[in-house]
Amino acid sequence: MDKHRTRFRRYEGGDPLAAPVDIAEALDAIGESVMGGSSPERAMQEFLRRGGQSQTGLDDLARRVAERRRDLLQKNNLDGTMQQIKELLDKAVLEERKQLARDVDMDDADRAFAELRLETLPRSPAAAVSDLNGYDWQSRQAREDFEKIKDLLGRELLDQRFAGMKQALENASAADKAAINEMLSDLNELLEKHQRGEDTPEDFDEFMSKHGEQFPEHPANIDELLDSLAKRAAAAQRMLNSMSPAQRDELMKLSAEAFGSPELMQSLSQLDANLQALRPGENWGGSEQFDGEQGLGLGDGTGALQDLADLDELAEQLAQSYGGARMDDVDLDKLARQLGDQAAVDARTLRELEKALRNSGTLRKDSSGQLKLTPKAMRQLGKALLRDVATRMSGRQGQRETRKAGLAGEQSGATRPWEFGDTEPWDIPRTVLNGVQRRLGGGGGRLITIDDVEVGETEARTQAAVALLVDTSFSMAMDGRWVPMKRTALALHTLITSRFRGDHLQLIGFGRHAEVMDIEQLTALDAMWDKGTNLHHALLLANRHFRKHPNAQPVLLIVTDGEPTSHLEPDGQVFFSYPPHPQTVAHSVRELDNSARLGAQITIFRLGDDAGLARFIDSLAKRVDGTVIAPELDDLGVAVVDSYLGSRDPSAPGAGSAGGAYGAASDGTPSAWRSGYGDWLGGGRGFWVDPEQ
């Protein structure tokens, strides 16, 4: 036999020319979960379970697996073969009685004896078949029907161990049955040699060259042969275990009649013993409860038990609840057999999505082996949030999106070489001229390189030092403000790092104490159980940031839902008191005054409807000529971004004061959206363009 025969496997489905999976939706969902306190690994698994808008998830596939398993048990029973035998037996007896009644030449005494024998047959089909073994049938049709019982038993018993034998051996000749007996004998001999460790690859090849047509799976070696045979034999044993004691007893008695000889059952019993010894890890002791009305034969019942085993494996694979679980673990061939090709396509898409998330630079393992969102992932999430902010602002304004170029300040007419972080428009004539001169001078290469680029200079090139202070006290998480706070920080961070790179942003989280955080740390921050709102410490860090950038315009943005309840003592210890201690308030007010003396434009975003908090925040804002905005949670990101964009032009009407767009301004008078939105369109900060455009 050819050792190098071609092997094929099932096509996994799907369009081979389809575009790679889009991870944008998955990344948005994962980012949202991470900002809510979930780990990236858990967030990814949750998305794979839930699926997307147009993507079936693992939970739906698992539900269909459970339904398929339930249907197999509720629609079927294991009486199929026994019912067929009873029907053939009843038919044979009826035909014989008809023949006895119409045979006028038969001796009356013989007729009476034969009728009596038929009348007194045992109720048990197995006992009746045994009684009729030596009966002299008068009806040819009755004799044929009775022989069909033995033929059916033989084919069903073989079908239990070798799928498809029932159909293959229908109307089999004596030579066909002899060939089967020879195959079983050779197979048992091969397995026994393998068990003793005496077999060789040549033994297997010789067996397959002689009996290979009986094994459509075309196993490549004896281990593959053993695996397929043992799984089927174990399912046959589980079927036997699932029968009632009466059913098992009937079947055992009838098995000896298979093909009219006990040889077949002896060979099959020997095969089962060899397989159990070689594959003890298979499930030989399980059972199921079949409660349906549709009878299954021995072969079909064994197939159903195999299906149930496959479904149990699929349920475990789809649950992904064990350590180190991956979508690669899901057996797509089994899934296609049990649920259809589309289910396998859906699972394969989820597998590709998981691989894309792990391999596309959006997730990485840290030193502890835990998955983390990469800076690339943070940028993608930030762009999505920023697009959402732009959509909300455009929607409130009632205008279409407009693409404008330029930055704050009038063009001076002069140009200069482009530097990293510049957002001024290119001077195209000067840039092209530089490229031409370089090529004429022998530089060669591309028509334009980065060194050729020049941008238009503006009269005013200002920078901002931005400090975003976000309350990380437990009340923020308890009242559902944790994720909106993180989304706001990420949106502002993305805007500044992608469109206003000259500005200096510092993110400061303040709970019982304050801490400067990078965006990855803030977005992954779990809800803190420590009580305390240390605005004093946060302002100390913000003012230090402003002093580091003396030539930049200080912009102070504070997001909080509570009054200050802790402050730093001179020795660095944290003092906490609730209700707020006058000393804590005094420390916070003094440091806010320092921010004002540094020239900071101050906006406080008050979350919640507490009247006492509102009075306190309003008094702080009036003291430093700041602005108070009370946005709805969904509008927090829009409010903060709009305030930042308007912070450059305090003389513009309503600049930095978009309170009316989101809630009430400090004086309680709603301001028009236009006043805050005007800076977005052309105020001091200039117009920013959607990063995806």
N, C-alpha and C positions, 0 to 999 in steps of 0.2 A: 504493500500500500504506500502511496506517495506521502512522505513525511512532511512535505512542504505544500500541502494542498491549500488552496485559497480559503481564507476565513472571512466571513461577512458578519456585520452586526446591524442591528436595527437602526434605521435613520431616525434621528431624534426629532425631526420635524422642524417647522419654521421656515422662513424664507432665508436661504443661504446668502442672498444678496442684500438682506435688510441692513439698515444702518445700525451702528452700535447702540447699545441701550443708553437712554438719557438719564443721567443721575441727578438732574436738577431737582426734580420733585422729591426724590429720596433725600437729597442733601438738605432741602428746606425742612422736611419733616424731622430729620435727625437733629438738625440744628435747633429746632424748636424744642425737642425733647431734652437735648443737652442743656439748653438754657433753663429748662424747667427742673434741672437737677439730676437727670438721667445720665448714665455713662454712655459714651459713644457706642460701645459694644452692645449695650442693652437697647439703645435707641435704634441701632441698625436692625437688630433682631426683631424689634417691635414693628418696624416698617415692613420687613420681609413677611411677618405674620399678617399684618393688616393689608398690605398691598397699597396700590395707588389708585388714582381716578380711573385709569384704563388698564390696570395691571392686577390680575388675580393674586391674592396673597396666600401664604401657607395655611392660614386658618380656614380659608374657603376650601382648599384642597383637602385638608384634614377632615373637614365636615363631610365632604363627598366620600372620602374613604370610609368614615364611620357609617354613612348611609348605605354604602355598598355592602359593608359587612352585615349590617342589620337586615338588609334585604335578603342576603343569602340564607340567614338563619330563620327568618320569618316566612319565607316563601317555600322552603324545601323541607323534605324529610328524607330519611335514609331507607325507606321501604321499597324503593323503586325496583330493585332486582327481585325481591320476594313477591311483589305484586305481579311482575312479569311471569315469574315461575308459576304462581297460582293461576294466572289467566291461561297459560299454556297447558297446565295440568287439567283445569276445568274443561278446556276445549277438547283435549285428548279424550277425557272420560266421556264427554257428551257425544263425540264422534263414534266412540266404541259402542256406546249404548244404542245409537242409531243403527249401527251395523248389526248388532246382535238382534235387534228387533226385526230387521228386514231380511236376515239370512234364513231362508226357509229350509235350506239343506242341513243346517246345523242340528246336532242331536239336542233334544230338549233338556236332557240332564246337564250337558256341557254348557248350554245357554244359561240355565238356572244357576249353575255354579259360578259362571263368569259374572252374571249380574249380581249375585250375592257378594262376590269379591269386590266389585265396584261400589256396591252399596255400603260396605263396611270399611271403606278406606279411612285411615286416621285423619283427623282434622288438620294435623300438622303437615304442611307441604313436604317437609324433609322426610317424615315417616311414610307419607303416601308414596313419594318417589322411590324410597327404599323398598316398599311393599310391591311396587309394580315392576321392579327390575327383572323379575323372572316371569312376568305375565306374557302370555302368548296373544299378542294383539291380532284381532280379526280385521280391523280397519287399517288400511295403509296410511290414511291421513292421520289417524290417531297415533300410529307408531311414529310417524315423522314429527308430529307435535311433541311427543314425549322425548324423542331424541334431541329436539331443539332445546329442551331444558338443560340437558347435559352440555350441549354446545354453548348455550348462553352462559352457563356457569363458568365454563372454561375461558370463554372470551372475556367475561367480566373480571375474573380473577387475574388474568393477564393484563387487562386494562388498568387494574389497580396499580400494577408495578411498572407497566410500559404504556404510557398514554398513546391512544390511537389503535391499540391492538383489537379492541372490540369491533371496529369497522374493518380493519385490515384482514381479520380472520373470519369474516362473515362468509358462509358457504365454503369454508376451508376444506381442502381435501385431506386424506389421511397423510399424504406426503408433507403437506403444510404443517400439520400437527406434529409429525415426526421431526421436522426441521426446528420447530419451537422447542421441543424436548431436548434436542441436541444442543441448541443455543444455550438453554438453561444449564445443562450439564457442563458445557465448556465455560460458561460464565462463573459458575460456582467453583470450578477448578482454578480459574484465573484468580478469583478473589481469595481463595484459600492459600494459593502460592504467595499472593501479595501480603496476606496476613502473616505468613511465615518469613517474609522478606526474601523469597526465592525467585520472584518474578523478574523479568527483564523487559525493556522497551520492545524487544522483538516479540515477546509473548503477547503484548497488547496489540501490536501491529498485526500479528497473525490472527488474533481473535477478530479484529475489526475487518480485516480483509475477508474473513469467512462469514461474519454476521453483521457487518456494518449497516446493511439496509434496514436492520431492526432498530437502529438508533439515529433518527433524523437530526438529532442535535449535533452529530458529528463531533464527539469529544476528541480533544487533541491528545490526551494521555489518560492514564488510568485514574488519576485523581479527579479529573473532570467527569469521567464516567461514574466514579463512586459518588461524587457530589449529587449528580442528577438522579441516580438510582436511589440514594439514601433519602433525599428529600421526598421523593414519591412514595417510597416504602414507609417512611415515618408518617406521612399523611394517611396512608392506608391503615396503619396501626391506630392513629388517632380516630379514624372513622369507626374502626372496630370498637374502640373505647367509648365512642359516643352512642353506640347502639344499646338498647335495653338488653338485660341478660337473656330474655327469650329470643330476641333477634339474633344475638351472637350464637346462641345454642343452635338455632335453625340453620344459620349460615355454616357453622362448623360441620354439621351433619351433611349438609348439601355439598360442601366443598369436595368431599370424597368422590362425588359423582361426576366431577368436571371431566369432560371429554370421555366419560365412561371408564375412567381409570384413576386410581389414587396416585399415579406417578406425578402428575402435574402439581398437585398440592404438596407432595413431598419435596419436589424441586423448589417450589416457591417458599416453603417453610425454611429450607436450607439457605436460600438466598436471603431471606429476612434475617436469619441468625448471623450470616456473614456480614451483612450491611450494618447491623447493630453493633457488632464487634469492631468494625472498622470506622464507624462514624457514631460513637456513643454520644456526641454532643448534640445530635439532632433531637427534636422534641418527640420522643417515642411514647410519652406517658400522658399527653394532653387529651382533652375531649371538648366537644361543643354540644350545645343544646339546640337541635333543629326542631322548629315548631310549625312548619308550614304544611301545605297540602300537596305540593308537587313532589312526587317521589323521585329520588335520584338512584341510579344504578350504582354498582360498586365502583366502576371507573369514574363516572361523573361525580359521585360523592367524594371520592379521593381527590378529584380535581377541585371540588369545592373546598375541601380542607386545605389544599395547597393555596387556593386563593385566599382563604382566611389567614393563613400564615403570612402570605405576601402582604395582605392588608395590615396585619399587625406590625410587620416590619416597616411598612410605609408610614403608619401612624407615628411610630417612634422617630423615624427619620424626619418627618414633617414637623414634629413637635420641637425638634432642635433643643431639647431640654437637658441634654447630657453635656458633660465637659468636652470642650473642643469641637462642638458641633459645627458643621459647615454644610452649605447647600450641595457641595460635591458628594455628600453622603447619600443624597436622595437617588434611588435607583429609577432612572427615567424609563427603562424598559418595563419594569414592573408597573410603574405608574400608567404607562400607555396601555398595557394589557388590562389593567383594572378600571381605569377611568376614561380611556380614549386618548388619541394622539394630542388633542388640544391641551389636555391636562399636562402632558409631558412638555409641550411647548411653553406653557405658563411657568412650569418649574424650571425649565432651562433658562428662561428669561430672568427669573429671580436669581439663578446661579450666576449668570453673567453680570447681573446688577451687583451682587455681592462682590464678585471679583473686581468689577470696575471701581467700586467704592474702596476696596482694599488696595488696589494697584494703581489708581489714578492720582495718588498723592493727596487724597482728601482725608485719609485716615492713616495714622502711624502708631506704632507701639512705643511707649516710653520706656524708661529704664526698668520699670517694674513689670513690663510685659502687657500693660493695659493700653487699649486703643485710645488715641487722642485725635481731636480734629487738628489738621495741619493749618498753617497760615494760609495756604491756598484755599482750603475749605472755608476758612473764616472770611476770606475775600469774596468768595462766591456767595456766601450767606449774606454778607454785608451789601453786596450789589443787589441781591433780591430784596432786602429790606429797604434799600434806598429807592429802588424802583417803586415799591409800595408807597413810600413817603411821597415821591413825585406824583404818583397817580392820585393820591388823596388830595394833595395840594391843587393839582390841575382840576380835579373834580369839584372841589369847593369853589375854585375861582370861576368855573364854568367856561373855561377857555381850552382850546386845543393846545397840545404841547408845541412849543416853539423852540427851535434850535437857534441859539445865538452864540457868536464867538466873542472873544475878548475877555478882559479883566477890568477891575476897577481902575479908573484913571484915564486921562486923555492920551492919545498917541502923540509922542513928541516929534515923530518923523525920523528919529535916529534908530539904528538897529544895533544889535550886539549878538555874539555867538550864543547859541542855545545852551542852557545849563540844566542839569537834572532838577526837576521840580518846577520848571517854568511852565506857565499855562498861557502865555501870550501867543497870539497868532504868528505863524511863520511869515517872514517877508519873502515871498516866492521869488520875485526877480533877483534879489540879492543872493538867495540860496542857490538858484540855478546858475547864476554868474560864477559863484564860488566853485561849483562843480566843474563848469566849463574850463575855468582858469587852471584848476588842478590837473585836469586831463591834458590840456595843452602843454602844461609844464612837465609832462612826463609822468604824472602820478598814476594815470591809467585807472582801471577798476570801474566801479559803478558810476553812473551819471551823478548820483547824489549819495554822499555818505553823511553820517551823523555830524562829522566835523564841518560840513559845508553849511549846516542849517543856521540861519540867523532869524531872530524874532524881533518884532517891533517893540521898542522901548516905550514905556509909559511915564508920564510925569510923576505919578504917585505909585510907589511900589511898597505897600504896607504889609506887615505881618501881624498875626495875632497869636498870643499865648492863651490857649483855651484850657480851662480846668473844668471838667465835668465831675461834679460831686454827686454820687448816687448813694442813697440811703440803703444800707444792707441789713438793717435791723430786722428782727423776726416778724414784726408786723407787716413788712412789705411782702413776705412770702405768705403769711397767714391770710392776708386780704387779697391775694391774687395779683399783686403788683410786681412780683419777682421777674416773670418773663418779659412783660412790657418794658421794665427798667433795662433789662439786658439788651432787648431789641433796640431800644433807643441808643444805648451806648455804642452798639455795633454799627448802627446806621450812621451816627455822627463820625465815628472812627473811620468808616469806609469813605465817607464824603471828604474828610480832610486829607486822608492818605492818598486818595485817588484824584482829587481835583484841586486841593489847596495844600500842596505838599510843603509850601513855605511856612505854614502855620505849625505851631507846636501844641499838641494835644496831650494832656495828662488826665488819666482816669483815676479817680480816687473813690474808693468805697469806704463808707463810714457806718459802723455799727457801734459796739461798745468801745472800739478804738478805730482809727482810720488807717488806710493802707493804700499806697500807690500800686495799681495793678496794670498789667498789660491786658490786651483785649481777650487773649485766650484764657487767662486766669479768671477774668471777670465773667465771661460767658459760661465757664465751667463751674462757677462758684455754687456750692450747695447752700441751701437755706441755713442760716445761723440761728442757733437756739439761745445764744447769749442776748440778754436784754440790754438796751442802751442805744442812744443816738448821739454820737460824739461829733457834733458839728464843729466844735472848737478845734479838735485835732485835724479834721479835714481841711479847715480854713488855714491852719498853720502850714499844711503841705501845699495847698494851692498858692499861698503867698510866696512860699519858697520857690515854686515853679515860676511865678511871675518875676521874681527878682533875678532868676537865672537868665531871663530874656528881657533885659531892660529896654531894648529898642522895639519891642513888640507891644501891640495893644492888648492889655489884659482883658479876658472875657471869662466871667465866672458864671457857671450854670449849675444850679443846685436843684436836685430832685429829692424830695423828702415827703414823708407822710406823718411826721411827728415832731414835737418840740424837742430841743436838746435836753438830754437827761444824763449826760456824762461829759467830763472834760479831763484834760491832762493836768496833773499837779506838777509843780516845779521839779519834783524828783522823778518824773516820768510815769508815775502810777496813775491809774484811771480811777476817777471818782465818779460814782453812780448814785443817782437819787431820783426816785419817782414819788410824787410829782417833781417837776424840775426844781432844783435848788437855785436860789437867786445867784449864788456864786457861779454855777454852771452857765446860767443865762448871761451873766456879766462877762465871763471869759469868751463866750461865743460872740457877743456883741462887739467886744473890743477887737477881736480878730477880724470881724466883718468890717469894722471901721478901718483897719489896716488895709484891707482889700480896696476899699474906696479911696484911701489916700494914695494907693498905687495906681489909681486911675481905672480900676476895673469897671467894666460895664456888667452889672449884676442882674441876673434873672433867676427868680426862685419859682420852681414848678411845684405847686402844692397839690398833693394827691389826697383825696378823701374829703369828707364834708364836715369835719369837726369844726364847730364854731370857734372854740378856743384856739385851735391851731391857726385858723384863718386870721383871727385878730392879731396873734403873735407874728405871723409871717408878714402881714400888712404893715405892722409897725416897724419891723426890720427893714422892709423895702423902702418905706418913706424915709427912714433914718439915713440911708445911703443912696437915695435917689434911684432906687432899683425898680424892677418890674416884677409883679406877681402874676403868674398864669396858673389857672386851675383847670387843666385839660381833663377830658375823659381819657380813660386808659388807652383806648384805641388810637387816640390822637396825640399821645405823649411824644412819640418820635417826630411827628410833624411839627409839634410845638417847639421842641428843642432845636431841630434843624433850622426851622424858620428864624428862631431867635438868634442862632449863630450867624445865619446869612445876613441878618439885618444889623448885626452888632458893629459894623464898620462905619455906619453913617448915622450917628446919633441925631444929626440935624434933620434927617428925612422924616416926614410925618409918619409917626407910628413905628419907626424903626425899632426892631427888637421888642416890640410890644404887640404880640398877636393874640392877646388875651381873648379878644372877642371871637377869634376863630375856634377856640378850644374851650373857653369857659369865661370866667369873669376876670377883668383886670383888677389892679390893686384898689382902684377907687370904686369898684363895683359896676362901672359903666362899660357895657360891651363895646368894643372897638370894631370897626369894619375889617373884614378879612383883607380888603384891598390894601390897607395901610401896612399890614405885616407882609403881605404877599408881594408888594411893590418892590421890596429889596431883593426878593427872589428873582424878579424879572429884570431888574436893572439898577439895583441900589449899590451900596458901598461894597458888598461882597461880589458883585457881578453875577452873571447868570451861570449856573452849572448845568452840565449836560449829563443826561442819563448815561452811566458808564457802558451800557450795552449798545448804545447807539453808535 
